[in-house]
Amino acid sequence: MANLERYYSKKMAKETRLMPISDEEYAKMMITYKEKSDQDSVDCNGVMQPIIRKYAGKSIDMMSIGAGRGLIENEIIRHPDMVVNSILLLEPNPVFAEELNEISAKWENTTSNIEMSYFDEHYETSKKFDVIIIVHSIVFIETPDVVIMKLMSFLKDGGQIVIGIRGEKGGYELVSCMHEYMSIEQFTSSFRSNFSARSLVSILEKHGIPYQIQESTALHDFTDFIEKKNTPTVNDTISILLYIKYDDLESDLQNALYKVVKESAIATKDNKQMFGHSNCFIVIERV
C-alpha cells in the first residue's frame, strides 16, 4: 500500500492528463484487435439473436449508434430472415464513416442514412425505430441515464434497444487496475472507461426499466504482448480494451497491467495465450 501511495502522489504531482485514443489511432488499432480476437463473432451473435427472434420476416426501421465499419449492420441486413426497410447510422470516426459509405452502397433494398456525429442527450430526430443498437459506444456518453430515456423515446411501440457493453471480466479488470493507480482528474470527461454492464443495469433498475441480459466471452490473443514481442502492433489490443494508449502509461502501471493479463491468460494447445473478455448484451423493450 505504501508503494501505491507513493506512486499515486507522484502521478498527482505531474498532473498527467490521459486522453482517449484518437479516431485515427482507434481505427488503425481496431484492425489488429479484430485480427487477434473473435470479438466480431461474439458481437454479431449477441446483437442479432434478440432482433431475429422478434423481427424475423417483418419489415423494420433501424438506428445504429457508433456503427463503426458496419459489420453487425451488414450481417443483420443480409440475413435471409430479416427485412430492413431503412437504417440511420451515426458514426463520428471519419475512417469508419468512409467504410460505412462503401458497405451501405451495397444494401440494395435498404435505405441508409449516415450521419458523422456523436450521440448525446441533445440529439434529435423525428424518425421512429423498431430497433436501435449501440455496441460498445455507451462508454463515450457522459450521461447514459439521460440518453437511455431519449433512445426509448425514439422507439416505436414494442420496439427494442440492444446494447453491447463489457462485463466484469477481462477488459474491465484492466481498466479497474488502471483506475486504482490514477486519479479521476487525470481522465478526460468525454469517456467512461470504467462503465460496465453492472453500471448500466443499476441505471435501468433505478428507473424501473425492465431488461434482459445475456453474457458471452470473447477470446483475445495476447501471445505477442505476453512474450513482449517488438512489433508495431503488440500493444494495440490492450490499448483498445483500455481506451487509452498503453504506451502512454508509466512503466509501473504498464507492469501492473501486464501482470493482470499474464495471470489471467490461458494457454492453448498451439501455445497461444488467450485472454477472456466478458461482453454483455442488454435488451430493453418499449411496451
Buried (B, 14 or more C-beta within 10 A) or exposed (E): EEEEEEBBEEBEEEEBEBEBBEBEBBBBBBEBBBEBBBBBEBBBBBBBBBBBEBBEEEEBBBBBBBBBBBBBBBBBBEBEEBBBEBBBBBBBBEBBBBBBBEBBEEBEEBEBEBBBEBBEBEBEEEEEBBBBBBBBBBBBBEEBBBBBBBBBEBBBEEBBBBBBBBBBBBBBBBBBBBBEBBEEEBBEEEBBBBBBBEBBBEBBEEEEBEBEBEBBEBBBBBBBBBEEEEEEBBBBBBBBBBBBBBEBBBEBBBEBBBEBBEEBBEEEEEEBBBBBBBBBBBBBBBE
